[in-house]
Amino acid sequence: MNETATRVYAEIDLDAVRRNVRALRERAPRAQVMAVVKADAYGHGAIPCARAALDAGAAWLGTATPDEALALRAAGIDAPVMCWLWTPGGPWREAIEAGIDVSVSGMWALEEVRAAARAAGRPARVQLKADTGLGRNGCQPADWAELVGAAVAAQAEGTVHVTGVWSHFACADEPGHPSIGLQLAAFREMLAHAEKEGVEPEVRHIANSPATLTLPESHFDLVRCGLAVYGVSPAPEIGTPAQLGLRPAMTLKASVALVKAVPAGHGVSYGHHHVTAAESHLALIPAGYADGIPRHASGRGPVLVGGKTRTVAGRVAMDQFVVDLGSDQVREGDEAVIFGPGDRGEPTAEDWAQAAGTIAYEIVTRIGGRVPRVYRNG
Ligand SMILES: *Cc1c(COP(=O)(O)O)cnc(C)c1O
Protein backbone atom coordinates (compact mmCIF):
# COMPACT_ATOMS: atom_id res chain seq x y z
CA MET A 1 0.00 0.00 0.00
CA ASN A 2 1.29 3.47 -0.90
CA GLU A 3 0.69 5.23 2.42
CA THR A 4 1.54 8.73 1.26
CA ALA A 5 -1.27 8.42 -1.28
CA THR A 6 -3.68 7.18 1.37
CA ARG A 7 -6.51 9.37 2.59
CA VAL A 8 -6.35 8.18 6.18
CA TYR A 9 -4.76 5.15 7.80
CA ALA A 10 -3.98 3.70 11.21
CA GLU A 11 -0.42 2.60 11.80
CA ILE A 12 -0.31 -0.27 14.29
CA ASP A 13 3.01 -0.84 16.03
CA LEU A 14 3.05 -4.54 16.89
CA ASP A 15 6.29 -4.09 18.78
CA ALA A 16 4.38 -1.78 21.15
CA VAL A 17 1.77 -4.55 21.64
CA ARG A 18 4.52 -7.02 22.52
CA ARG A 19 6.19 -4.56 24.89
CA ASN A 20 2.88 -3.80 26.60
CA VAL A 21 2.16 -7.49 27.15
CA ARG A 22 5.61 -7.93 28.68
CA ALA A 23 5.02 -4.90 30.92
CA LEU A 24 1.68 -6.37 32.06
CA ARG A 25 3.31 -9.73 32.81
CA GLU A 26 5.77 -7.87 35.05
CA ARG A 27 2.89 -6.09 36.78
CA ALA A 28 1.18 -9.41 37.49
CA PRO A 29 4.12 -11.78 37.95
CA ARG A 30 2.15 -14.63 39.53
CA ALA A 31 -0.76 -14.52 37.09
CA GLN A 32 -1.17 -15.43 33.44
CA VAL A 33 -2.12 -12.66 31.02
CA MET A 34 -5.23 -12.87 28.83
CA ALA A 35 -5.02 -10.41 25.92
CA VAL A 36 -8.56 -9.23 25.23
CA VAL A 37 -8.93 -8.90 21.45
CA LYS A 38 -12.68 -8.22 21.22
CA ALA A 39 -13.99 -5.56 18.83
CA ASP A 40 -11.16 -6.26 16.39
CA ALA A 41 -8.60 -5.76 19.18
CA TYR A 42 -10.13 -2.39 20.11
CA GLY A 43 -9.81 -1.33 16.49
CA HIS A 44 -6.17 -2.46 16.15
CA GLY A 45 -6.80 -5.70 14.21
CA ALA A 46 -7.58 -8.91 16.10
CA ILE A 47 -5.39 -11.42 14.30
CA PRO A 48 -2.09 -9.51 14.11
CA CYS A 49 -2.53 -8.24 17.68
CA ALA A 50 -3.43 -11.70 18.99
CA ARG A 51 -0.29 -13.13 17.41
CA ALA A 52 1.89 -10.32 18.79
CA ALA A 53 0.40 -10.75 22.28
CA LEU A 54 0.99 -14.52 22.23
CA ASP A 55 4.59 -13.96 21.01
CA ALA A 56 5.16 -11.78 24.06
CA GLY A 57 3.87 -14.41 26.45
CA ALA A 58 0.14 -13.84 26.76
CA ALA A 59 -1.27 -17.25 27.74
CA TRP A 60 -4.90 -16.61 26.82
CA LEU A 61 -7.00 -14.60 24.38
CA GLY A 62 -10.39 -13.19 25.30
CA THR A 63 -13.28 -12.04 23.16
CA ALA A 64 -16.79 -10.82 23.76
CA THR A 65 -18.63 -12.66 20.99
CA PRO A 66 -18.35 -16.28 19.87
CA ASP A 67 -17.80 -15.10 16.29
CA GLU A 68 -14.72 -13.19 17.39
CA ALA A 69 -13.41 -16.31 19.13
CA LEU A 70 -14.12 -18.58 16.14
CA ALA A 71 -12.31 -16.11 13.85
CA LEU A 72 -9.14 -16.64 15.93
CA ARG A 73 -9.40 -20.40 15.40
CA ALA A 74 -10.11 -19.90 11.68
CA ALA A 75 -6.83 -17.95 11.48
CA GLY A 76 -5.01 -20.97 12.90
CA ILE A 77 -4.52 -19.66 16.45
CA ASP A 78 -4.72 -22.59 18.87
CA ALA A 79 -3.98 -20.81 22.18
CA PRO A 80 -6.58 -20.93 24.98
CA VAL A 81 -9.50 -18.65 24.03
CA MET A 82 -12.47 -17.59 26.11
CA CYS A 83 -15.58 -15.71 25.03
CA TRP A 84 -18.25 -14.31 27.29
CA LEU A 85 -21.14 -12.66 25.49
CA TRP A 86 -23.73 -15.24 24.51
CA THR A 87 -27.35 -15.08 23.45
CA PRO A 88 -29.83 -17.95 23.12
CA GLY A 89 -29.19 -20.09 20.05
CA GLY A 90 -25.54 -19.03 19.85
CA PRO A 91 -22.91 -21.22 18.15
CA TRP A 92 -22.24 -23.32 21.27
CA ARG A 93 -21.44 -26.48 19.37
CA GLU A 94 -18.94 -24.73 17.06
CA ALA A 95 -17.27 -23.18 20.11
CA ILE A 96 -17.10 -26.54 21.93
CA GLU A 97 -15.67 -28.23 18.85
CA ALA A 98 -13.10 -25.43 18.51
CA GLY A 99 -12.01 -25.93 22.13
CA ILE A 100 -13.10 -22.44 23.15
CA ASP A 101 -13.94 -21.72 26.79
CA VAL A 102 -17.48 -20.40 27.03
CA SER A 103 -18.79 -18.22 29.82
CA VAL A 104 -22.04 -19.09 31.53
CA SER A 105 -23.95 -16.55 33.63
CA GLY A 106 -27.32 -18.24 33.95
CA MET A 107 -29.29 -21.47 33.80
CA TRP A 108 -30.53 -20.93 30.23
CA ALA A 109 -26.95 -20.87 28.99
CA LEU A 110 -25.93 -23.95 30.97
CA GLU A 111 -28.85 -25.87 29.45
CA GLU A 112 -27.87 -24.84 25.92
CA VAL A 113 -24.25 -25.79 26.61
CA ARG A 114 -25.22 -29.26 27.86
CA ALA A 115 -27.31 -29.93 24.76
CA ALA A 116 -24.55 -28.71 22.44
CA ALA A 117 -21.93 -30.79 24.25
CA ARG A 118 -24.09 -33.90 23.84
CA ALA A 119 -24.42 -33.15 20.12
CA ALA A 120 -20.69 -32.50 19.80
CA GLY A 121 -19.84 -35.67 21.73
CA ARG A 122 -17.35 -33.89 23.94
CA PRO A 123 -17.53 -31.82 27.13
CA ALA A 124 -17.75 -28.06 26.96
CA ARG A 125 -15.11 -25.98 28.73
CA VAL A 126 -17.24 -23.67 30.85
CA GLN A 127 -16.28 -20.67 32.96
CA LEU A 128 -18.90 -19.61 35.47
CA LYS A 129 -19.36 -15.86 35.73
CA ALA A 130 -20.30 -14.29 39.04
CA ASP A 131 -21.96 -10.89 39.30
CA THR A 132 -20.04 -9.59 42.33
CA GLY A 133 -21.54 -6.14 42.03
CA LEU A 134 -21.16 -4.85 38.47
CA GLY A 135 -24.83 -5.41 37.78
CA ARG A 136 -24.26 -6.32 34.15
CA ASN A 137 -23.60 -9.90 33.00
CA GLY A 138 -22.91 -12.67 35.53
CA CYS A 139 -24.88 -14.68 38.06
CA GLN A 140 -26.27 -12.97 41.17
CA PRO A 141 -25.11 -14.30 44.57
CA ALA A 142 -28.70 -15.39 45.29
CA ASP A 143 -28.74 -17.59 42.15
CA TRP A 144 -25.16 -18.85 42.44
CA ALA A 145 -25.88 -22.04 44.40
CA GLU A 146 -28.38 -23.20 41.76
CA LEU A 147 -25.98 -22.46 38.87
CA VAL A 148 -22.98 -24.06 40.57
CA GLY A 149 -25.08 -27.10 41.55
CA ALA A 150 -26.25 -27.56 37.96
CA ALA A 151 -22.72 -27.11 36.60
CA VAL A 152 -21.35 -29.71 39.03
CA ALA A 153 -24.13 -32.11 37.99
CA ALA A 154 -23.32 -31.48 34.31
CA GLN A 155 -19.67 -32.14 35.09
CA ALA A 156 -20.66 -35.48 36.65
CA GLU A 157 -22.67 -36.44 33.56
CA GLY A 158 -19.67 -35.53 31.37
CA THR A 159 -21.14 -32.66 29.34
CA VAL A 160 -19.30 -29.83 31.12
CA HIS A 161 -15.83 -29.24 32.45
CA VAL A 162 -15.79 -26.16 34.68
CA THR A 163 -12.46 -24.53 33.84
CA GLY A 164 -12.89 -21.14 35.43
CA VAL A 165 -14.72 -18.93 37.88
CA TRP A 166 -14.61 -15.25 37.11
CA SER A 167 -16.10 -11.81 37.54
CA HIS A 168 -15.67 -8.21 36.40
CA PHE A 169 -15.21 -4.88 38.24
CA ALA A 170 -17.51 -1.88 38.04
CA CYS A 171 -15.09 0.82 39.21
CA ALA A 172 -11.52 -0.49 38.87
CA ASP A 173 -10.70 2.69 36.94
CA GLU A 174 -11.41 4.70 40.12
CA PRO A 175 -8.73 3.45 42.53
CA GLY A 176 -10.01 3.48 46.11
CA HIS A 177 -13.67 3.22 45.12
CA PRO A 178 -15.50 1.39 47.93
CA SER A 179 -17.12 -1.08 45.51
CA ILE A 180 -13.71 -2.60 44.70
CA GLY A 181 -13.17 -4.19 48.12
CA LEU A 182 -16.80 -5.30 48.26
CA GLN A 183 -16.52 -6.99 44.86
CA LEU A 184 -13.29 -8.75 45.88
CA ALA A 185 -14.96 -10.05 49.05
CA ALA A 186 -18.03 -11.23 47.11
CA PHE A 187 -15.77 -12.92 44.53
CA ARG A 188 -13.83 -14.78 47.24
CA GLU A 189 -17.08 -15.94 48.79
CA MET A 190 -18.66 -17.13 45.52
CA LEU A 191 -15.39 -18.84 44.57
CA ALA A 192 -15.20 -20.59 47.96
CA HIS A 193 -18.75 -21.86 47.50
CA ALA A 194 -17.97 -23.25 44.04
CA GLU A 195 -14.79 -24.95 45.31
CA LYS A 196 -16.65 -26.44 48.26
CA GLU A 197 -19.18 -27.89 45.80
CA GLY A 198 -16.37 -29.60 43.89
CA VAL A 199 -15.43 -27.09 41.18
CA GLU A 200 -11.65 -27.10 40.57
CA PRO A 201 -11.08 -24.08 38.33
CA GLU A 202 -7.91 -23.85 36.25
CA VAL A 203 -8.27 -20.08 36.35
CA ARG A 204 -9.92 -17.65 38.75
CA HIS A 205 -9.97 -14.08 37.49
CA ILE A 206 -11.51 -10.66 37.98
CA ALA A 207 -8.89 -8.05 36.95
CA ASN A 208 -9.23 -5.89 33.83
CA SER A 209 -6.51 -3.41 32.74
CA PRO A 210 -7.04 -0.83 35.51
CA ALA A 211 -7.14 -3.53 38.23
CA THR A 212 -4.04 -5.19 36.75
CA LEU A 213 -2.22 -1.87 36.93
CA THR A 214 -3.40 -0.72 40.36
CA LEU A 215 -4.61 -3.66 42.46
CA PRO A 216 -2.26 -6.66 42.90
CA GLU A 217 -4.68 -8.45 45.26
CA SER A 218 -7.10 -8.74 42.30
CA HIS A 219 -4.72 -10.70 40.08
CA PHE A 220 -5.62 -14.27 41.18
CA ASP A 221 -4.55 -16.77 38.42
CA LEU A 222 -5.18 -14.60 35.36
CA VAL A 223 -5.54 -10.93 34.43
CA ARG A 224 -7.74 -9.93 31.48
CA CYS A 225 -6.15 -6.95 29.78
CA GLY A 226 -7.62 -5.14 26.82
CA LEU A 227 -6.86 -1.44 26.60
CA ALA A 228 -3.45 -1.67 28.28
CA VAL A 229 -2.31 -4.21 25.66
CA TYR A 230 -2.81 -1.45 23.10
CA GLY A 231 -0.82 0.98 25.27
CA VAL A 232 -3.66 3.30 26.19
CA SER A 233 -4.35 4.40 29.75
CA PRO A 234 -7.71 3.27 31.20
CA ALA A 235 -8.21 6.63 32.93
CA PRO A 236 -6.27 9.86 33.39
CA GLU A 237 -6.29 9.36 37.20
CA ILE A 238 -4.38 6.09 36.78
CA GLY A 239 -1.57 7.74 34.85
CA THR A 240 -0.31 8.40 31.36
CA PRO A 241 0.77 5.44 29.25
CA ALA A 242 4.40 6.43 29.83
CA GLN A 243 3.89 6.51 33.60
CA LEU A 244 2.33 3.05 33.37
CA GLY A 245 5.19 1.69 31.25
CA LEU A 246 2.92 1.37 28.21
CA ARG A 247 3.30 2.49 24.61
CA PRO A 248 0.27 3.40 22.46
CA ALA A 249 0.20 1.09 19.44
CA MET A 250 -2.06 3.11 17.14
CA THR A 251 -1.16 6.26 15.19
CA LEU A 252 -3.93 7.72 13.04
CA LYS A 253 -2.64 9.72 10.10
CA ALA A 254 -4.27 11.50 7.17
CA SER A 255 -3.04 13.26 4.08
CA VAL A 256 -4.07 16.91 3.70
CA ALA A 257 -6.55 16.94 0.79
CA LEU A 258 -6.83 20.66 0.01
CA VAL A 259 -5.34 23.94 1.22
CA LYS A 260 -6.92 27.26 0.30
CA ALA A 261 -7.00 30.90 1.31
CA VAL A 262 -10.34 32.32 2.39
CA PRO A 263 -11.29 35.85 3.41
CA ALA A 264 -11.99 37.00 6.97
CA GLY A 265 -15.48 36.19 8.19
CA HIS A 266 -15.77 32.95 6.15
CA GLY A 267 -17.95 30.25 7.71
CA VAL A 268 -16.40 26.79 7.98
CA SER A 269 -18.21 23.45 7.68
CA TYR A 270 -21.85 22.56 8.42
CA GLY A 271 -23.66 25.05 10.59
CA HIS A 272 -20.88 27.64 10.31
CA HIS A 273 -19.85 27.04 13.92
CA HIS A 274 -16.41 28.39 13.04
CA VAL A 275 -15.88 31.71 11.25
CA THR A 276 -12.40 32.86 10.21
CA ALA A 277 -11.15 35.79 12.29
CA ALA A 278 -8.93 37.12 9.49
CA GLU A 279 -7.86 36.10 6.02
CA SER A 280 -6.87 32.46 6.65
CA HIS A 281 -5.61 29.26 5.15
CA LEU A 282 -7.91 26.31 5.61
CA ALA A 283 -6.62 22.73 5.41
CA LEU A 284 -9.04 19.92 4.60
CA ILE A 285 -8.42 16.70 6.56
CA PRO A 286 -10.14 13.80 4.78
CA ALA A 287 -11.40 11.87 7.81
CA GLY A 288 -14.78 12.14 9.48
CA TYR A 289 -17.20 10.45 11.77
CA ALA A 290 -17.59 7.54 9.34
CA ASP A 291 -13.93 6.89 10.10
CA GLY A 292 -14.42 7.19 13.84
CA ILE A 293 -13.54 10.87 14.30
CA PRO A 294 -16.07 11.80 17.00
CA ARG A 295 -18.53 14.49 15.94
CA HIS A 296 -18.69 15.45 19.60
CA ALA A 297 -15.14 16.76 19.18
CA SER A 298 -16.32 19.38 16.66
CA GLY A 299 -14.53 22.64 17.44
CA ARG A 300 -12.31 20.87 19.99
CA GLY A 301 -10.40 17.87 18.61
CA PRO A 302 -6.62 18.34 18.22
CA VAL A 303 -4.56 17.46 15.16
CA LEU A 304 -0.86 17.95 14.35
CA VAL A 305 -0.44 19.63 10.96
CA GLY A 306 2.52 21.62 9.69
CA GLY A 307 4.46 21.19 12.94
CA LYS A 308 1.76 22.58 15.25
CA THR A 309 -1.23 21.22 17.08
CA ARG A 310 -4.40 22.75 15.58
CA THR A 311 -8.01 22.40 16.54
CA VAL A 312 -10.86 21.08 14.40
CA ALA A 313 -12.58 24.18 12.98
CA GLY A 314 -16.35 23.80 13.16
CA ARG A 315 -18.16 20.53 12.71
CA VAL A 316 -16.66 17.13 12.01
CA ALA A 317 -18.55 15.84 8.94
CA MET A 318 -19.02 12.25 7.81
CA ASP A 319 -15.84 12.08 5.74
CA GLN A 320 -13.85 15.22 6.46
CA PHE A 321 -13.06 18.08 8.78
CA VAL A 322 -11.24 21.39 8.41
CA VAL A 323 -8.48 23.10 10.35
CA ASP A 324 -7.92 26.85 10.28
CA LEU A 325 -4.18 27.47 9.88
CA GLY A 326 -4.51 31.25 10.26
CA SER A 327 -1.56 32.70 8.37
CA ASP A 328 0.41 29.41 8.43
CA GLN A 329 0.71 27.32 5.31
CA VAL A 330 0.86 23.60 4.54
CA ARG A 331 0.60 21.69 1.27
CA GLU A 332 -1.71 19.09 -0.14
CA GLY A 333 -0.29 15.67 0.71
CA ASP A 334 1.32 16.87 3.96
CA GLU A 335 0.81 14.55 6.88
CA ALA A 336 -1.79 15.28 9.52
CA VAL A 337 -1.41 13.21 12.71
CA ILE A 338 -4.77 12.91 14.44
CA PHE A 339 -3.40 10.95 17.37
CA GLY A 340 -0.49 8.73 18.29
CA PRO A 341 1.85 7.95 21.19
CA GLY A 342 2.36 11.70 21.72
CA ASP A 343 6.13 11.81 21.86
CA ARG A 344 6.54 13.60 18.56
CA GLY A 345 4.18 16.38 19.54
CA GLU A 346 1.05 14.71 18.21
CA PRO A 347 -2.17 14.51 20.24
CA THR A 348 -3.08 11.23 21.97
CA ALA A 349 -6.23 9.12 22.07
CA GLU A 350 -6.65 10.43 25.64
CA ASP A 351 -6.65 14.02 24.27
CA TRP A 352 -9.41 13.10 21.83
CA ALA A 353 -11.37 11.40 24.59
CA GLN A 354 -11.24 14.59 26.60
CA ALA A 355 -12.22 16.70 23.57
CA ALA A 356 -15.20 14.45 22.85
CA GLY A 357 -16.31 13.93 26.45
CA THR A 358 -15.67 10.18 26.32
CA ILE A 359 -13.05 7.59 27.25
CA ALA A 360 -9.98 6.60 25.24
CA TYR A 361 -11.45 3.07 24.85
CA GLU A 362 -14.12 4.51 22.58
CA ILE A 363 -11.69 6.63 20.53
CA VAL A 364 -9.49 3.73 19.39
CA THR A 365 -12.25 1.13 19.17
CA ARG A 366 -14.46 3.21 16.88
CA ILE A 367 -11.82 3.87 14.24
CA GLY A 368 -13.86 2.64 11.32
CA GLY A 369 -13.61 -0.30 8.98
CA ARG A 370 -12.96 2.14 6.11
CA VAL A 371 -9.58 3.05 7.61
CA PRO A 372 -6.80 0.71 6.47
CA ARG A 373 -4.53 -0.69 9.20
CA VAL A 374 -0.84 -0.64 8.34
CA TYR A 375 1.25 -2.96 10.53
CA ARG A 376 4.75 -2.03 11.68
CA ASN A 377 7.30 -4.33 13.30
CA GLY A 378 5.32 -7.51 12.57
C1 LIG B 1 -13.51 -5.67 27.73
C2 LIG B 1 -13.38 -6.53 28.90
C3 LIG B 1 -12.15 -6.69 29.55
C4 LIG B 1 -10.93 -5.86 29.22
O1 LIG B 1 -11.07 -4.59 29.85
P1 LIG B 1 -9.90 -3.52 29.77
O2 LIG B 1 -10.30 -2.48 30.76
O3 LIG B 1 -9.86 -3.02 28.37
O4 LIG B 1 -8.66 -4.23 30.15
C5 LIG B 1 -12.06 -7.63 30.56
N1 LIG B 1 -13.14 -8.37 30.92
C6 LIG B 1 -14.34 -8.21 30.34
C7 LIG B 1 -15.50 -9.00 30.80
C8 LIG B 1 -14.52 -7.28 29.33
O5 LIG B 1 -15.72 -7.14 28.76
The ligand as an SDF file (V2000), in Angstrom:
LIG
                    3D

 15 15  0  0  0  0  0  0  0  0999 V2000
  -13.5120   -5.6730   27.7320 C   0  0  0  0  0  0  0  0  0  0  0  0
  -13.3810   -6.5320   28.8950 C   0  0  0  0  0  0  0  0  0  0  0  0
  -12.1460   -6.6880   29.5510 C   0  0  0  0  0  0  0  0  0  0  0  0
  -10.9340   -5.8640   29.2180 C   0  0  0  0  0  0  0  0  0  0  0  0
  -11.0680   -4.5910   29.8470 O   0  0  0  0  0  0  0  0  0  0  0  0
   -9.9050   -3.5230   29.7710 P   0  0  0  0  0  0  0  0  0  0  0  0
  -10.2950   -2.4790   30.7590 O   0  0  0  0  0  0  0  0  0  0  0  0
   -9.8550   -3.0240   28.3660 O   0  0  0  0  0  0  0  0  0  0  0  0
   -8.6560   -4.2260   30.1550 O   0  0  0  0  0  0  0  0  0  0  0  0
  -12.0650   -7.6260   30.5620 C   0  0  0  0  0  0  0  0  0  0  0  0
  -13.1440   -8.3660   30.9230 N   0  0  0  0  0  0  0  0  0  0  0  0
  -14.3440   -8.2060   30.3430 C   0  0  0  0  0  0  0  0  0  0  0  0
  -15.4970   -9.0050   30.7980 C   0  0  0  0  0  0  0  0  0  0  0  0
  -14.5180   -7.2840   29.3260 C   0  0  0  0  0  0  0  0  0  0  0  0
  -15.7170   -7.1390   28.7560 O   0  0  0  0  0  0  0  0  0  0  0  0
  1  2  1  0
  2  3  1  0
  2 14  2  0
  3  4  1  0
  3 10  2  0
  4  5  1  0
  5  6  1  0
  6  7  2  0
  6  8  1  0
  6  9  1  0
 10 11  1  0
 11 12  2  0
 12 13  1  0
 12 14  1  0
 14 15  1  0
M  END
$$$$
